[in-house]
Amino acid sequence: MDTKKVKPASVAAQALGWIDEETRAIAPSIHTATTYLRDPDNQYRSGRVYARDHNPTFDQAEAVLRELEQGAEALLFASGMAAATAVFQALKPGDHVLAPKVMYWSLRNWLMTFATQWGLQVELIDMADIEELRRHLQPGKTRLVWIETPANPLWTITDISAACEVAHQAGAKVAVDSTVATPVLTQPLTQGADIVMHSATKYLNGHSDVIAGALVTREKDDYWQRIRVVRAQIGGVLGPFEAWLLTRGMRTLFPRVRQACASAQRIAEHFADHPRVLEVLYPGLREAQGHLVAAKQMHAGYGGMLSIRVKAGEAAAIATAANVQLWKRATSLGGVESLIEHRASVEGPGTPAPADLLRLSVGIEDTDDLIADLEQALERAR
Ligand SMILES: Cc1ncc(COP(=O)(O)O)c(C=O)c1O
């Protein structure tokens, strides 16, 4: 496939148009071998030695993602957490990193416990405020700025290109957790970021049946080589079947994300002025924090994630989640089925999620059905 002649949706739909040269199959094979034969001359003519780093089933998914993110190389990991923590483990004890106060809670917890005990100097800041970022950067000491946009669970928006400009001036790299935006809506590397990270468990796979993670780099520099070594040596790699499922999932990425965005926008607008709703948090709403930045850096939609604050408070929020019939009451996001959860119950003490907040992951069901189900659940929760 000549990727210069076709749009990203075509690249994804045909997974780069790869066919198996031997069988002419248009779907790839799953390679389960863990090791590869050494040749008589003591070399490996395949370039593959051992499957912890070299499974051919990774190749197509990594190539598709690299193309969609316009990067130099992609790596699959066993989970989003394995991918994200590899970025930090490639740093050195004593390095200073900046991360947002509002971000995926489990990574924030890991940063404040394990990463800190291991010697990273982690500071959490309001990443949406570029002046605050500028004030906290320590030139020559800050090695990494971690961004998540839109950020869990308030869907805070950070201006990627502005953050990259100030971070790079101070000599820091920028990594972006783009799980929620997906490459359909945002390509952080084209906006100056050095690394983009995905929990591929979410939209990339899209069917709530694979745990996976991925990183894509703008340049194959020394830092990236260290990340490669972390994956190979610590071994947080994906299984071949999961890599194969991920390739299949990405073929429908564009229609799934477009449908989720259109539906989320309608749901956000519907409940924005609802008598039982205090506030809807969604970057597609004109009054939302960061709406103008989102309009600049997100294309064709504002994502499938939104949060609703229930006016009657925490108990009513929990009762609403308990009363849905079509939405599934479960954590996670980015699947074809819509999910709802009381976020503070998931994150526990220290969460930035208000007690009355319900996090919604909009799937691809009929939008009217989703709205009607939320209406009846809010009514019954009174
Ligand atoms: C934004 C974001 N980043 C990272 C992760 C971690 O991904 P995984 O669950 O695949 O390890 C998640 C999972 O919920 C997430 O929502």
The ligand as a Gaussian input file, in Angstrom:
#p B3LYP/6-31G(d) Opt

LIG

0 1
 C       -5.421000       6.757000      29.854000
 C       -4.892000       5.431000      30.269000
 N       -3.572000       5.220000      30.236000
 C       -3.047000       4.030000      30.608000
 C       -3.833000       3.000000      31.060000
 C       -3.216000       1.682000      31.473000
 O       -3.448000       0.738000      30.488000
 P       -3.558000      -0.863000      30.756000
 O       -4.794000      -1.079000      31.561000
 O       -3.628000      -1.406000      29.358000
 O       -2.310000      -1.254000      31.472000
 C       -5.213000       3.168000      31.115000
 C       -6.091000       2.065000      31.604000
 O       -7.182000       2.277000      32.054000
 C       -5.759000       4.420000      30.705000
 O       -7.082000       4.638000      30.759000

